[in-house]
Amino acid sequence: MARRWYRRYLEKSSCEGVQLLLEFFVVFARFEYALKKAGYFIGQGRVRPDWSGFVEKGGRADRFKERVPKRKLLKEAVKYFSEHPPKIQRVENGELDWNERSDDPLGPTSLGRATQALKDIRNNLFHGGKDPLFPEPGGRRDRELLRHGLSVLYALVDLDDKVKQAFTNG
């Protein structure tokens, strides 16, 4: 039954949406692997990537800010996230709803905001709040978020030599 649903789902899906979704998940997962491999992790035993440490240390925020105007796709992504940030799903009066994020957990820098946008996109997709595969409604925005998220992810890889090495060579 569930497999039949999935097959029907794929038949109705946009090929572009499937490719963007797969690329985003693979690159996001590989980036988190690279963060941990490069030493950006939190915890003992069970660990998780240290996004905050990556964002706040080593002058990366300044390097990111310098690169934004020089890279067309990155500039477009930062502008898009500034004007149309991913929303986060909350419960309002017992109902699921979408709201603007009211905080900057990774800081107010363009790197912090762009990185938080990546995490929100991933969480919304992975935890079932979004569906970028269908053409409408909302699918176009979801695909834009994925496209811009990929531009940011690829730029983040270039901000740290150890991360870049781990990302490209394992």
N, C-alpha and C positions, 0 to 999 in steps of 0.2 A: 504494500500500500504506500509506504513512504517513498520507496524507490520509484513508483509510478508518478507520484507527485513531483519528484525531482526531475524525471524525464520530461514531463509536461512543462515544468518550470523552465528548463533549458530550451525547449522548443520555442517558448514565447520570449525568451531573453534576447537582448541585443548582443551580438557577437563582440562589439566594441566594449560593452559593459563587462562581459566575461573576461576579456583580455586585461582590461584595466584592473578589475578586482583581483585577478590572479597575480598580476605584476605587483600590485600594491602589497598584497599579503606576503608574497615571496621576498620582496625587497625590505619590507618592514621587519619581517622575522630575521632576515639575514643581518640587518642593521643592529637589531637587539643582540644577536649572537656576537657580532663584531664589537659592540660596546663591552660586553662581558669579557670577551677574549682579550681586549685591549686594557682591561683592568677597571672598567667603569661598571662596578656592580656593588650591590648592597646586600648584606646578609652573610650568615655563616650557615653551612649546610645547604638549605634551600636559598638560592640567590635570585635576584632580579636585576635588570639593567638599571644603572644609576643615571637616568636622564638628567637630573639636576646637576650632578657632578660634571657631566659632559658639557652642559650649557654654561655653567658658572665658572669653570676653570680654564686656564690656558689661553685666555684672550680670544676664545672662539667667537664670543658675541661681537667683538670688534671686527674680526676677520669676516664674519658673516655679513655684518652691516656694510663693510667695504665692498663685498662681492655682489650684493644685491643689485646696485645700479648697472653693473657690468655684464650681468647675465640676464638676458631677456626673459627666459622662462621663469627664472627665480624671482625676478622683479615682479612679473605678473602674478606669481603665486603669493608673494608677500602682500601685494596690494589686494588680491582677492580675499585672503584670509583676514586682512584688516577690515575690509568692507563687508564681507560675508562669512564671518567665522562659523565653524561647525557649531551646531547647537548641541546641547546635552539633554538627554531624556531624564525627566523627573516625574514624580507623582504629585499631582495637584488635585485635591479633593477626591482622592481615590482613583483618579484617572491618569493614564500615561499622557504626558504632554512634552513638548519641546520648548526649551528656554535658552536664552543667551547665557553664556558662561559669565558669572559675575566676579570672577577672580582670575588672577594670573599665577597659577601655582608654580610655573617655571620662570617667573619673573617678567618684568615689563619690557624687556628688550625685544627687538624684532626676532631674534633667535629664540628667545623664550616663548613668545607667542606662536611662532611658526611651529615649534616643536610640540607645544601643547595642542595645537590644531591637529597635528599628525596623530597624537595619542587619542584625541577625541574622535577623529575619523575612524581609526582602528577599532576603538571601543564600540562606536555606533554600529559599525558593520559586523563585528564579531559577535556582539551580544544581541543581534537581531533587531536593531532599531532602524536599519536602513536597507534599501534594496536598489542598488545601482544598475541592475540588469534590465529592468523594464524601462521602455522609453519614457513613460510618464505615469502618474504624476510624481514629481520629485526626482525621477531618475536622472534627468539632465543635471540638476544641481549636485546630486551624488557623484555623477561622473566627473563634473568639474572639480569637486573636492578631491577625488582620487587623482586626477591629472595634476593638479597643483601640489598635492601631497607628494607625488612621485618626484616632482621638480625639487622640492625641499629635501626629501630623503637623499637623492643623489648629491645634492650640495653638501649635506651633512657629512657624507662619507669623505669628502675632500677636505674637511676641516681638521682632521687629525690623522697623522701618518700611521699610527698604530691601528686605528679603526679601519683605515683604508686597506692596510695590509691584511688584517683579519677578514675584512669583507671580501676582498678579491682573491685571496689565497688560502683562507681558512687558517 
